[in-house]
Each structure stands twice: as C-alpha cells, then as structure tokens.
Amino acid sequence: MLDILLQFWQSSGLAQLFVCNTQLGPVSLPGNLIMLCLACFFLYLAIGRGYEPYLLIPIAFGMLLVNLPLAGLMDHATESAKGGLLYYLYQGVDLGIYPPLIFLCIGAGTDFGPLLANPKSLLLGAAAQLGIFFTFLGAIVLGFTGPEAASIGIIGGADGPTALLLTSQLAPNLLGAIAIAAYSYMALVPVIQPPIIKLLTTEEERKIKMEQLRPVSQTEKIVFPVVVTLFTCLLLPDAAPLIGMLMLGNLLKESNQVPLLVNCLQNSLMYIISVFLGMTVGAKATAEMFLRAETIKIIALGIIAFSLGTAGGVVLGKIMSKLDGGKTNPMIGAAGVSAVPMAARVVQKEGVKYNPSNFLLMHAMGPNVAGVIGSAVAAGMLLLFFK
C-alpha cells in the first residue's frame, strides 16, 4: 500500500514542483514553482488592480497552465503522439494569424477622422517610433542578435499585436518575456507618460488650447484606407498583413454597409482572438525560457523603448508648436505611441489639469491612430531586414 502511495506521489505534478531544474542555473526554488507564483501575481494585477485585464488574465493563466508539471499542454505533436491543447492554439501566433486578426478588429473600431483633419499629426506618430530604433541599437550593444534586438525594440511602439507578430517571426525564444513587457507597459501608460510630458514641456505649453478640428467627409474616410493600403503595402510588402487587415476593418466600418460585420469585429471576434492570443503567449513563458538574465534586460530595454517613444513624440510636438506660433499643444505628441486610446486619454487628462477649458482628446487621437500605422510600418521594415 505504501509503495502504491509513493508511486502515485512520484507521478504527480506536486512532486515535480519540488525537483530542481538544473537548466535554470543557480535559483533557490524550482523554476516551475517560481513561474506559478509569477502567474498568480499577474492575475492579481489584472483582477485586483485592473491592469489590462482583457489580455493579462489570459496571458497569466496561460503561463500558469504551461508551468503545471506533466500537464503537457504545450507538447509538440509527433508521429506517435498528439500535441497539447495550447500547442495547437499557439499555431495562430506561430503562423502569424492572430495579430493581423486583432488589427482587423482594431480597424473596425478606429476613427481616422482626427488624423485626416490634421495630417501633420502623422509626423507625431512617426516620431514616437524613434524609441524602437534607439532601443534596437541598445539591445545590439548588450549582446542580442539583430532579430532579437528588433523584437525588443518594437516594445517602444506600445502595440502588443505588432510586438507579438514580429517576435514570433524573428525571435520566438523571447516571446514570453517580450509579451509580458509590452502589455505591462501598455497598462502603465497613465503612470509612465505624465512625468515624461512634464519633464519635456513648460507649463505655458501644457496650457495651449487647440482649435476645433475641421469636419471630415465620409468620402475622405472611405478613400483613406484604400490609399494607405496601396501606398504602404506596395512600398513595404512585409507590412501588408498588419496594414491590410487594419485598413480592411476600417473600410468595413466607414462604408456603413455592413453594420453586423462591424459589430462582430468590434466585439465577439476581438474578444475571442484576445483570449486565444493571450493564453498562447503566456504559454511561451516557461521556466526554461523566462527565468534568464535576458528577461531582466528585455524588461529594462522595454521601459527605455517606451519612454523614448513618448519623448520623441513630445519633442516633435514642441518643434511644431514653435513653427506654427503656439497653435499646437506639444503634449499631443505623447499620444504618438500605439496604445489606443489610453495614450490619448492621458493627454486629455493632463491638458485639463493645466487648462480646465482644454479639450485635447480628439487632437491626440490623430497621433494615436498614426502611431498604430507607424508601428506596423516599423515592424514591416524590421521584418524586411531580419526575416
């Protein structure tokens, strides 16, 4: 009887939790146990603190599932054995399917009107991508390969799906760490951006009240996604999956002909893909791949990338303000990162703080949606050079 109980214990996942994994190096506790605690911490942040719950809950639970010993949820399929459930769901990331579908849904909920009303805000979205390329150089200096550095740098775009697509193509071994870093910093936009804005602008600049945007015709809104798709994808074919899906979603919305499709994209499909994407990304955060020195470097480089992206947009906003005689509030440049609409809301909140009559939300949405396009173009450029 004792032998049966001992055999049962040794074959359970509980016993495996307390078997040290020598591949992880000098850690004080078994790797799987550490990762399970980390997954529970992320669940606390998502549920208890409300940090990006729609994505962080699936990511954290995927991390929890994949680190359960002997569960085999990410086991690869072989000729003699079936793969695990998460292995099959992960094919949507590995084959580059989920991120473009997310962009399709984002496009269906995006209004490019503010960008069309103020085209120069496209430059602010481009300037906010500087963090990607500066961080890329920093990652090279720290010893990462070109593809790995490109995947780390894209965190600066504050665009989760773009970061996942690029990393799955160039550096799948870093997917777990980059996903956690990217979505964590997206959730911390209201914490990270205000100090940077305050550091780079004067109180007088923060008080600038911008004029109301001109009305944008429906024809402009319909032509825009077609023109952007043709121009961008012909110039940079590697950006076609993201740009094409983003603009298709937007065209469906602006056509006013398929409201049921638009409703499906904005709601049902968005949430379904988000669950699959989150779970499978979290499933890449195994102890062997996550508990490494590179993870700390990635998290540090990620905050640098995001901060430089915000700073790049604000600095260009200051230049624009000088050139147009103070008509542009430089703070809207901070919304040039792709965190839609969180970054625009931060700008609105800061604007009201210094000038209660200021309404900067729509002005900030121009750079914000431009940042979505900019991060996709940046990803296409990096894929062109490193794929």
C-alpha positions in Angstrom: 0.0 0.0 0.0 2.8 2.3 0.9 4.6 1.6 -2.4 1.4 2.4 -4.3 1.0 5.8 -2.5 4.7 6.5 -3.1 4.4 5.7 -6.8 1.3 7.9 -7.0 3.1 10.8 -5.4 6.1 10.5 -7.7 3.9 10.5 -10.8 2.0 13.6 -9.7 2.7 17.2 -10.6 3.1 18.2 -7.0 6.2 16.1 -6.6 7.7 17.6 -9.8 7.3 21.1 -8.4 10.0 20.4 -5.8 12.5 18.8 -8.3 15.2 21.4 -9.1 15.7 22.1 -12.8 19.4 22.3 -13.4 18.9 24.0 -16.7 17.8 27.2 -14.9 21.1 27.7 -13.2 21.5 28.9 -9.6 17.9 29.5 -8.5 16.8 28.9 -4.9 13.5 27.3 -5.8 12.4 25.1 -8.7 11.6 27.0 -11.8 8.0 25.9 -12.3 7.1 26.9 -8.8 8.6 30.4 -9.4 6.6 30.7 -12.6 3.3 29.6 -11.0 3.8 32.3 -8.3 4.6 34.9 -11.0 1.4 33.9 -12.9 -0.6 34.3 -9.8 0.9 37.8 -9.3 -0.1 38.8 -12.8 -3.6 37.5 -12.1 -3.7 39.8 -9.1 -2.6 42.8 -11.1 -5.2 42.1 -13.8 -8.1 41.2 -11.4 -7.2 43.1 -8.3 -5.8 46.2 -9.9 -7.5 46.2 -13.3 -4.2 46.3 -15.3 -5.2 45.3 -18.9 -7.5 42.5 -17.6 -8.7 41.5 -21.1 -5.2 40.4 -22.1 -3.3 40.0 -18.8 -5.8 37.4 -17.4 -5.5 35.0 -20.4 -1.7 35.6 -20.5 -1.2 34.9 -16.8 -3.5 31.8 -16.9 -1.6 30.5 -20.0 1.6 31.0 -18.0 0.0 29.1 -15.1 -1.1 26.2 -17.3 2.1 25.7 -19.2 4.1 25.6 -16.0 2.0 22.8 -14.4 4.4 19.8 -14.3 3.4 16.8 -16.5 0.3 18.6 -17.9 1.9 18.6 -21.4 -0.3 21.4 -22.7 2.5 22.7 -25.0 3.9 19.3 -26.0 4.7 19.2 -29.7 2.8 16.9 -32.0 4.8 13.9 -33.3 4.1 10.9 -35.5 3.4 8.8 -32.5 1.7 11.3 -30.2 -0.7 14.2 -30.3 0.3 17.7 -29.2 -1.1 19.6 -26.3 -4.1 21.9 -26.5 -2.0 25.1 -26.2 0.4 23.8 -28.8 -2.4 23.7 -31.4 -3.8 27.1 -30.3 -0.3 28.5 -30.5 -0.1 27.9 -34.2 -2.2 31.1 -34.6 0.8 33.0 -33.2 3.5 30.9 -34.9 1.9 31.2 -38.3 1.2 34.9 -37.8 -2.6 34.7 -37.8 -3.8 36.2 -34.5 -2.0 39.6 -34.6 -3.4 40.6 -38.1 -6.9 39.5 -37.0 -6.5 41.7 -33.9 -5.6 44.5 -36.3 -8.7 43.8 -38.4 -10.8 44.2 -35.2 -8.9 47.4 -34.2 -9.5 48.9 -37.6 -13.3 48.3 -37.3 -13.2 50.4 -34.1 -10.9 53.2 -35.2 -11.8 56.6 -36.4 -9.1 58.1 -38.7 -11.1 61.4 -38.9 -8.8 63.3 -36.4 -5.8 62.2 -38.5 -7.4 63.3 -41.7 -8.4 66.6 -40.2 -4.9 67.3 -39.1 -2.5 65.3 -41.4 0.7 66.7 -39.7 -0.2 64.5 -36.7 1.0 61.6 -38.8 4.5 63.0 -38.2 4.0 62.8 -34.5 3.1 59.2 -34.8 6.3 58.6 -36.8 8.4 60.5 -34.3 7.1 58.3 -31.5 8.6 55.3 -33.2 12.1 56.6 -32.6 12.2 54.6 -29.3 12.0 51.4 -31.4 15.2 52.1 -33.3 17.2 53.6 -30.4 16.4 50.6 -28.3 17.3 48.3 -31.2 20.8 49.8 -31.1 21.0 49.5 -27.3 20.0 45.8 -27.5 22.7 45.2 -30.0 25.3 46.7 -27.6 24.0 44.4 -24.8 24.8 41.4 -27.0 21.4 40.5 -28.5 21.3 39.3 -32.1 19.8 41.5 -34.8 16.5 39.7 -34.9 16.3 39.6 -31.1 17.2 43.4 -30.9 14.4 44.2 -33.4 11.9 42.2 -31.4 12.9 44.0 -28.2 12.9 47.4 -29.8 9.3 47.1 -31.1 8.1 47.3 -27.5 8.6 51.0 -27.9 5.7 51.2 -30.3 3.4 50.2 -27.4 1.5 47.9 -29.8 1.0 44.4 -28.4 -0.1 42.6 -31.5 2.7 44.1 -33.6 5.3 43.1 -31.0 3.9 39.5 -30.9 3.9 39.2 -34.7 7.4 40.5 -35.1 8.8 38.4 -32.2 7.1 35.2 -33.4 8.8 35.6 -36.7 12.2 36.8 -35.6 12.8 35.6 -32.0 10.2 33.1 -30.8 12.5 32.2 -27.9 11.9 35.7 -26.4 8.1 35.8 -27.0 7.1 35.3 -23.4 9.3 38.0 -21.9 8.5 40.5 -24.7 4.8 39.9 -24.5 4.8 40.4 -20.7 6.9 43.6 -21.1 4.9 45.0 -23.9 1.5 44.6 -22.3 2.7 45.6 -18.9 4.0 48.9 -20.2 0.7 49.4 -22.2 -1.1 49.0 -18.9 1.2 51.5 -17.2 0.7 54.3 -19.8 -1.0 56.5 -17.2 1.9 56.1 -14.9 4.9 56.3 -17.3 3.8 59.2 -19.6 2.8 62.1 -17.3 6.3 62.6 -15.8 7.9 62.5 -19.3 5.4 65.0 -20.6 6.1 67.3 -17.6 9.8 67.0 -18.0 9.9 68.0 -21.6 7.3 70.7 -21.7 6.8 74.0 -19.9 3.6 75.0 -18.1 2.7 77.5 -20.7 3.0 74.9 -23.4 0.8 72.5 -21.5 -1.9 75.2 -21.3 -2.1 75.7 -25.0 -5.7 75.4 -26.2 -6.0 74.0 -29.7 -8.7 75.0 -32.2 -11.5 72.6 -33.1 -10.7 70.2 -35.9 -12.4 70.6 -39.3 -15.2 68.2 -40.3 -14.0 65.2 -42.4 -16.3 64.0 -45.2 -17.4 60.4 -45.4 -15.7 60.2 -48.9 -12.3 61.0 -47.3 -12.8 58.3 -44.7 -13.6 55.7 -47.3 -10.8 56.6 -49.7 -8.2 56.8 -46.9 -7.9 53.1 -46.0 -7.7 52.2 -49.7 -4.9 54.7 -50.5 -2.9 53.8 -47.3 -3.1 50.1 -48.2 -1.9 50.6 -51.8 0.9 53.0 -50.9 2.2 51.3 -47.8 2.0 47.7 -49.0 3.5 48.4 -52.4 6.3 50.3 -50.7 6.8 47.8 -47.9 5.2 44.4 -48.6 6.2 42.9 -45.2 3.8 45.4 -43.6 0.8 44.1 -45.6 -0.6 41.6 -43.1 -1.0 44.3 -40.4 -1.7 47.4 -42.5 -4.0 45.4 -44.8 -6.1 44.0 -42.0 -6.2 47.3 -40.2 -7.4 49.2 -43.2 -9.9 46.5 -44.2 -11.5 46.7 -40.8 -11.7 50.5 -41.1 -13.2 50.3 -44.6 -15.9 48.0 -43.4 -16.7 50.5 -40.6 -16.7 53.6 -42.8 -18.6 52.0 -45.7 -21.8 52.0 -43.5 -22.9 48.9 -45.5 -22.1 46.0 -43.1 -23.0 47.0 -39.6 -23.4 43.4 -38.4 -19.9 42.6 -39.6 -18.5 45.7 -37.9 -20.3 44.8 -34.6 -18.9 41.3 -34.8 -15.3 42.6 -35.3 -15.6 45.2 -32.6 -16.9 42.8 -30.0 -17.2 39.0 -30.5 -14.2 38.3 -32.7 -12.0 40.8 -30.9 -12.6 39.0 -27.5 -12.3 35.5 -28.9 -8.9 36.2 -30.6 -7.7 38.1 -27.5 -8.4 35.0 -25.3 -6.6 32.7 -27.7 -3.7 35.1 -28.2 -3.3 35.8 -24.5 -3.3 32.1 -23.5 -0.8 31.0 -26.1 1.5 33.9 -25.5 1.5 33.1 -21.8 2.2 29.5 -22.7 5.6 30.6 -24.1 6.6 31.8 -20.6 8.0 28.5 -19.4 10.6 28.5 -16.6 13.4 27.5 -19.0 12.7 30.4 -21.3 11.6 33.1 -18.8 14.0 32.7 -15.8 17.1 34.0 -17.6 19.2 37.1 -17.3 18.0 38.1 -20.8 14.5 38.6 -19.3 15.7 41.4 -17.0 17.5 43.0 -19.9 14.3 42.9 -22.0 12.2 44.4 -19.3 14.8 47.2 -18.8 15.1 47.9 -22.5 11.3 47.8 -22.9 10.8 50.7 -20.5 13.6 52.6 -22.2 11.9 52.0 -25.6 8.5 53.1 -24.4 9.9 56.2 -22.7 12.0 57.2 -25.8 8.9 56.8 -28.0 6.9 59.1 -25.8 9.7 61.6 -25.6 10.2 61.5 -29.4 6.5 62.5 -30.0 6.6 65.3 -27.4 9.8 66.8 -28.7 8.4 66.9 -32.3 5.3 68.4 -30.8 7.4 71.2 -29.3 9.0 71.8 -32.6 5.6 72.0 -34.3 4.4 74.4 -31.7 7.3 76.7 -32.3 6.8 76.6 -36.1 3.1 77.3 -36.0 3.3 80.1 -33.5 2.0 78.1 -30.5 -1.1 76.6 -32.1 0.0 73.0 -31.3 0.0 71.7 -27.7 3.2 69.6 -27.6 1.6 67.1 -25.2 -0.4 65.5 -28.1 2.9 64.1 -29.3 2.9 61.7 -26.4 -0.1 60.0 -27.9 2.0 59.0 -30.9 2.6 55.6 -29.4 0.2 52.9 -30.4 -1.6 52.5 -27.1 -5.1 53.4 -28.4 -6.9 55.1 -26.8 -5.0 55.1 -23.5 -2.3 57.5 -24.6 -4.8 60.0 -25.9 -6.8 59.8 -22.7 -3.6 60.6 -20.7 -3.0 63.7 -22.9 -6.6 64.8 -22.3 -6.3 64.3 -18.5 -3.0 66.3 -18.4 -4.5 69.0 -20.6 -7.5 69.6 -18.3 -5.2 69.6 -15.3 -3.4 72.7 -16.6 -6.2 74.3 -18.5 -9.8 73.2 -17.4 -11.3 74.5 -20.7 -8.9 72.5 -22.8 -10.2 69.5 -24.8 -7.3 67.7 -26.4 -8.7 64.2 -26.8 -9.6 64.4 -30.5 -6.4 66.2 -31.3 -4.5 63.5 -29.5 -6.4 60.7 -31.4 -4.7 61.8 -34.6 -1.2 61.0 -33.5 -2.6 58.0 -31.6 -4.0 56.2 -34.7 -1.0 57.4 -36.7 1.1 55.5 -34.1 -0.8 52.3 -34.9 0.2 52.7 -38.6 3.7 53.8 -37.7 4.4 50.7 -35.5 3.1 48.4 -38.3 5.3 50.1 -40.8 8.3 49.9 -38.4 7.6 46.2 -37.9 7.5 45.7 -41.7 10.9 47.4 -42.1 12.4 45.2 -39.4 11.0 42.1 -41.0 12.4 43.2 -44.3 15.9 43.4 -42.9 16.0 40.4 -40.5 13.4 37.8 -41.7 
